[in-house]
């Protein structure tokens, strides 16, 4: 009885410990969420203050420039109008002065016995000032002289400015596009995003990534690289290092517009699945590009080149790209196999084989459906879906033509090979080798 009670206490304590851990994790997530709200709010306030300060400075700058332009226009018109009036004023002043001198000189002559000074009378008559007495410049009427004023002040400018400023800026709770899911792939990550703003229908998206963990788009110490721009809502970012954190962000814009939306909150993820690799020790082949590309050599035995391990897992796509091609033979091609024991051919049991001729073989038996021939520039993508009981649904596509069938894999499940894959809750029981066989040189195949 006491032992049972003790066990009950232990079980309750274990449950309490588990709940404590869960609550602690939830508390950390909650604190992170609160921190995101507070941080983004402060950043938004700073952005608004900076923008409206800039707007105020630009408005003042433009108003001052416009005022100076109008004042300069007033000065120009005034100077052009005053120039002939000033010249006329000069002429009038000269005439008035000349008339005053004539009157003064005539007064002197008349007061000093003019009959005795005939010469002075003759000189007085021929004096230039005397001759100028009959020259009076024409004065323009006031109707012909500019009367400066200002006009064209917009009566509804205040209302227009009010409406303009009312629509300046918008507070968004979230960016219009957000990353919704990140899935691990061999040497890559599949990024999926979605529109969350119902008021804006996006026609184009831009996905960027950078190395490391980034919590804010305002972090100036990181450099983002564009991975994709287009209408799709998912993209596989390839050639990533395993167990290395990468941060992703996405933005959108309506079709036909140039301005992009703000960036989504960065999401960080890692892939723990190594990229596909060819065996780099097989005679007759050489590998490059981190063993992702294999080339048939002029010398060496004609045999199957397998992957370095049974690294292909059901549920993921694998693509063979023919980078270069040589002479074709009937038993050359690419495929998947449950084992790497047979090095002579892939056209056998426990294998799927796509020949260069386009023929498809399942467990050594040729299917009726044929795919396009494999040649330089061709790509063959194989996708699989585990159905249970060792059955796998296989889809093979070459140049937009596909064949789908169910395949009974003779390989027993191997849980040990799945340890350390970092796949979270996703599990798979079928792991396969991929391979290729070419009898002649110059065949070069990349895998991804």
C-alpha positions in Angstrom: 0.0 0.0 0.0 2.7 2.4 1.0 4.8 1.5 -2.1 1.8 2.3 -4.3 1.3 5.6 -2.7 5.0 6.4 -3.1 4.8 5.5 -6.8 1.8 7.8 -7.1 3.8 10.6 -5.6 6.7 9.9 -8.0 4.3 9.8 -11.0 2.7 13.1 -9.9 6.1 14.7 -9.5 7.1 13.5 -12.9 4.0 15.0 -14.4 4.6 18.2 -12.5 8.2 18.4 -13.8 7.0 17.8 -17.4 4.3 20.5 -17.0 6.9 22.8 -15.4 9.1 22.4 -18.5 6.2 22.9 -20.9 5.1 26.0 -19.0 8.6 27.4 -19.0 8.9 26.9 -22.7 5.5 28.5 -23.2 6.6 31.4 -20.9 9.7 31.9 -23.0 7.7 31.9 -26.2 5.3 34.4 -24.6 8.1 36.7 -23.5 9.5 36.5 -27.0 6.1 37.5 -28.5 5.8 40.4 -26.1 9.3 41.5 -26.9 8.5 41.4 -30.6 5.5 43.6 -30.1 7.4 46.1 -27.9 10.4 46.2 -30.2 8.4 46.6 -33.4 6.3 49.3 -31.7 9.4 51.3 -30.8 10.8 50.9 -34.3 7.5 52.0 -35.8 7.4 55.1 -33.7 10.9 56.0 -34.7 10.1 55.4 -38.3 7.0 57.6 -38.1 8.9 60.4 -36.3 11.8 60.3 -38.8 9.4 60.2 -41.8 7.3 63.1 -40.6 10.3 65.1 -39.6 11.7 64.6 -43.1 8.3 65.5 -44.6 8.2 68.7 -42.5 11.7 69.6 -43.7 10.8 68.9 -47.3 7.6 70.9 -47.1 9.4 73.8 -45.6 12.2 73.5 -48.1 9.8 73.5 -51.0 7.6 76.3 -49.6 10.7 78.4 -49.1 12.0 77.7 -52.6 8.6 78.6 -54.1 8.4 81.8 -52.1 11.8 82.8 -53.3 10.8 82.0 -56.9 7.8 84.3 -56.6 9.7 87.1 -54.9 12.3 86.9 -57.6 9.6 87.1 -60.2 8.2 90.3 -58.5 11.7 91.8 -58.6 12.2 90.9 -62.3 8.9 92.4 -63.4 9.4 95.5 -61.2 12.9 96.1 -62.6 11.7 95.7 -66.2 8.8 98.1 -65.5 10.9 100.7 -63.6 13.8 100.8 -66.1 12.1 103.1 -68.8 10.4 105.1 -66.1 13.7 105.8 -64.4 15.2 106.8 -67.8 12.2 109.2 -68.3 12.7 110.5 -64.8 16.3 111.3 -65.6 15.2 113.2 -68.7 12.7 115.2 -66.8 15.2 116.1 -64.1 17.6 117.2 -66.8 15.0 119.3 -68.4 13.9 120.9 -65.1 17.6 121.7 -64.4 18.1 123.1 -67.8 15.0 125.3 -67.5 16.2 126.6 -64.1 19.5 127.5 -65.6 17.9 129.3 -68.6 15.7 131.3 -66.2 18.7 132.2 -64.1 20.8 133.1 -67.1 18.0 135.2 -68.6 17.4 137.0 -65.3 21.1 138.0 -65.2 21.1 139.3 -68.8 17.9 141.3 -68.4 19.1 142.9 -65.2 22.4 144.1 -66.7 21.5 146.5 -69.6 20.8 143.9 -72.2 21.0 146.5 -75.1 24.7 147.0 -74.2 25.4 143.2 -74.3 24.2 142.0 -77.7 26.7 139.2 -77.7 25.2 137.8 -74.5 21.7 137.9 -76.0 23.0 135.9 -79.1 24.7 133.3 -76.9 21.7 133.0 -74.7 19.5 132.2 -77.7 22.0 129.5 -79.0 22.5 127.9 -75.5 21.8 124.1 -75.6 19.7 124.5 -72.4 17.5 127.1 -74.3 17.1 124.7 -77.3 16.0 121.9 -74.9 13.1 123.8 -73.5 10.7 122.5 -76.2 11.7 118.8 -75.6 9.3 117.1 -73.2 9.3 113.3 -72.9 6.0 111.4 -73.2 4.8 110.0 -69.8 3.0 106.7 -70.1 -0.5 106.5 -68.6 -1.1 104.5 -65.4 -3.0 101.9 -67.4 0.1 101.2 -69.4 2.3 100.8 -66.4 2.4 97.4 -64.5 0.5 97.2 -61.3 2.0 94.1 -59.6 -0.3 91.7 -57.7 -0.4 88.0 -56.8 -3.0 85.4 -57.7 -3.7 81.7 -58.2 -3.7 80.8 -54.5 -5.7 77.5 -54.4 -8.7 78.2 -52.2 -9.0 74.5 -51.4 -5.3 73.9 -50.8 -5.8 73.5 -47.1 -8.4 70.8 -47.7 -6.1 69.0 -50.2 -3.2 69.1 -47.8 -5.4 67.8 -45.0 -6.6 64.9 -47.1 -3.0 64.2 -48.3 -1.6 64.2 -44.8 -4.6 62.2 -43.5 -3.6 59.3 -45.9 0.1 59.6 -45.3 1.3 56.5 -43.5 -0.4 53.3 -42.4 0.1 51.2 -39.2 0.2 47.5 -40.1 -0.1 44.8 -37.5 1.8 42.5 -39.8 3.4 42.6 -43.2 1.0 41.7 -46.1 3.0 38.5 -46.8 4.3 36.2 -44.1 6.4 33.0 -44.2 4.0 30.2 -43.1 6.1 27.1 -43.3 9.7 26.0 -43.7 10.4 22.3 -44.6 13.8 20.6 -44.6 15.0 19.1 -47.8 18.4 17.5 -48.7 20.8 20.3 -48.6 18.0 22.8 -49.0 14.9 24.4 -47.4 11.4 24.7 -48.9 10.0 28.1 -48.0 6.3 28.6 -48.2 4.5 32.0 -47.6 1.0 33.4 -47.7 -0.9 36.6 -48.0 -2.4 37.9 -44.8 -3.7 41.3 -45.9 -7.1 40.8 -47.5 -7.2 44.4 -48.7 -4.2 43.9 -51.0 -3.9 41.3 -53.7 -0.3 40.6 -54.4 0.9 39.6 -57.9 4.6 39.3 -57.1 6.7 38.2 -54.2 10.4 38.6 -53.3 12.1 36.0 -51.0 15.5 36.8 -49.4 17.8 35.0 -47.1 20.9 35.6 -45.0 23.3 33.6 -42.9 22.7 33.4 -39.1 19.7 34.2 -36.9 18.1 37.6 -37.5 15.3 38.9 -35.4 14.7 42.3 -37.0 14.8 43.7 -40.5 16.5 46.8 -39.0 19.6 44.8 -38.2 22.3 46.6 -40.2 25.0 44.0 -39.5 23.5 41.4 -41.9 23.3 41.2 -45.7 20.2 39.6 -47.2 20.4 38.0 -50.7 17.5 37.6 -53.1 16.6 34.0 -53.7 13.4 34.3 -55.7 11.2 37.0 -57.3 7.9 36.0 -59.0 4.3 35.0 -58.5 4.7 31.6 -56.7 4.1 31.3 -53.0 6.9 28.7 -52.3 10.5 28.3 -53.3 13.3 25.8 -52.5 16.5 27.5 -51.5 19.3 25.1 -52.5 22.9 24.6 -51.8 22.7 25.2 -48.1 25.1 24.0 -45.4 23.7 21.5 -43.0 23.1 22.5 -39.4 23.8 26.1 -40.3 21.0 28.7 -39.4 19.6 30.8 -42.2 17.1 33.6 -41.8 14.4 34.3 -44.4 12.0 37.1 -45.2 9.4 37.9 -47.8 7.6 40.9 -49.2 4.9 41.5 -51.9 3.5 44.0 -54.3 0.3 44.2 -56.4 0.7 43.4 -60.1 1.8 46.4 -62.2 3.1 48.4 -59.2 6.7 49.3 -58.5 6.5 49.8 -54.7 7.1 46.8 -52.5 5.5 46.2 -49.2 7.4 46.0 -45.9 9.3 42.8 -45.1 7.9 40.0 -43.1 9.3 39.1 -39.7 12.5 37.1 -40.4 12.2 33.3 -39.8 15.2 31.2 -39.0 15.6 27.6 -39.9 18.3 24.9 -40.5 18.4 21.8 -42.6 20.0 18.8 -41.0 19.7 16.6 -44.1 22.9 16.5 -46.2 22.7 17.2 -49.9 22.7 14.2 -52.2 26.2 12.9 -52.9 27.7 10.4 -55.4 30.2 7.8 -54.2 33.5 9.4 -54.9 35.5 6.1 -54.8 33.9 4.3 -57.8 36.3 3.5 -60.6 35.3 4.9 -64.0 33.7 8.1 -62.6 35.0 11.3 -61.1 32.9 13.6 -58.9 32.9 17.4 -58.4 30.8 20.2 -56.8 30.9 18.6 -53.4 30.2 15.2 -55.0 26.9 16.4 -56.4 28.1 16.0 -59.9 29.5 12.8 -61.5 31.3 12.4 -64.8 32.0 9.2 -66.7 35.7 8.8 -67.4 37.2 7.4 -70.6 38.8 4.6 -68.7 37.6 2.3 -66.0 35.1 -0.6 -65.7 31.5 -0.1 -66.8 29.5 -0.3 -63.7 26.8 1.4 -61.6 27.7 4.6 -59.7 25.7 4.7 -56.5 25.1 7.4 -54.0 27.5 7.6 -51.0 24.7 6.1 -48.8 21.0 5.2 -49.0 20.3 9.0 -48.5 17.2 9.2 -50.6 14.1 9.2 -48.4 10.6 8.8 -49.5 8.5 11.9 -49.5 11.2 14.1 -51.1 11.9 14.8 -54.7 15.2 14.1 -56.4 16.3 15.6 -59.7 18.9 14.2 -62.1 20.3 16.9 -64.5 22.2 15.7 -67.6 24.9 18.4 -67.9 26.6 16.6 -70.7 25.9 13.6 -72.9 27.9 11.0 -74.8 27.2 7.9 -76.8 24.0 6.0 -75.8 23.7 2.3 -75.1 20.5 0.4 -74.1 21.3 -0.2 -70.5 22.5 3.3 -69.6 20.5 5.7 -67.5 19.6 6.7 -63.9 17.4 5.3 -61.2 16.7 4.4 -57.6 17.5 1.1 -55.8 16.8 -0.5 -52.5 20.5 -1.6 -52.3 23.9 -1.1 -53.9 24.9 -4.7 -54.1 24.6 -5.1 -57.9 27.2 -3.0 -59.7 26.5 -4.3 -63.1 23.0 -2.9 -63.8 20.1 -0.9 -62.5 17.7 -2.8 -64.7 16.9 -5.4 -62.1 14.7 -6.2 -59.1 14.4 -3.8 -56.2 15.2 -0.9 -58.6 13.5 1.8 -60.7 15.5 2.5 -63.8 15.0 5.3 -66.5 17.0 4.4 -69.6 18.5 7.1 -71.9 16.0 5.9 -74.5 13.1 7.0 -72.3 12.1 3.5 -71.3 11.1 3.0 -67.6 11.9 -0.3 -65.8 10.4 -1.3 -62.5 12.0 -4.3 -60.9 13.5 -5.1 -64.3 10.2 -5.1 -66.1 9.7 -2.5 -68.9 6.6 -0.3 -68.6 4.5 0.5 -71.7 4.7 4.3 -71.1 7.9 5.9 -72.4 9.4 9.2 -71.4 11.4 11.6 -73.6 15.0 10.5 -74.2 17.7 11.6 -71.8 20.2 13.9 -73.6 22.2 17.0 -72.8 20.1 19.5 -70.9 17.5 16.9 -69.8 16.3 16.7 -66.2 14.5 13.8 -64.6 12.6 14.3 -61.4 11.5 11.4 -59.2 9.0 12.0 -56.4 7.7 9.3 -54.0 5.0 8.9 -51.4 5.1 6.1 -48.9 1.8 4.2 -48.9 2.6 1.7 -46.1 3.3 -2.0 -46.1 6.4 -1.4 -48.1 4.5 0.2 -51.0 5.7 3.5 -52.5 3.8 5.7 -55.1 6.4 6.8 -57.6 6.1 9.7 -60.1 8.8 10.3 -62.7 8.8 13.4 -64.9 11.0 14.2 -67.9 10.4 17.3 -69.9 6.8 17.8 -68.7 5.8 14.2 -69.4 5.2 12.0 -66.4 4.5 8.4 -65.4 3.0 7.4 -62.0 2.9 3.9 -60.5 2.9 2.0 -57.2 6.1 0.1 -56.4 6.6 -2.7 -53.8 9.9 -2.0 -52.2 11.7 -5.2 -51.0 13.8 -3.3 -48.6 12.8 -3.8 -44.9 12.4 -0.7 -42.9 15.5 0.5 -41.2 14.9 2.8 -38.3 18.6 3.0 -37.4 19.4 4.8 -40.6 17.0 7.6 -39.7 18.6 8.6 -36.4 19.8 12.2 -36.3 18.0 13.4 -39.4 16.4 16.3 -37.5 13.1 15.8 -39.2 10.9 16.6 -36.2 7.7 14.7 -36.2 8.1 13.5 -39.8 9.3 9.9 -40.1 10.0 7.7 -43.1 10.8 4.0 -43.3 12.1 3.7 -46.8 15.6 4.8 -47.6 17.0 4.2 -51.1 20.2 4.5 -53.1 20.2 6.6 -56.3 22.5 5.6 -59.1 23.5 5.9 -62.7 25.3 3.8 -65.3 26.9 4.9 -68.5 29.2 2.8 -70.7 30.8 5.7 -72.6 32.7 8.8 -71.6 31.4 12.4 -71.5 28.1 11.7 -69.6 27.9 14.2 -66.8 25.0 14.1 -64.3 24.2 16.4 -61.4 21.8 15.5 -58.6 19.8 17.7 -56.3 
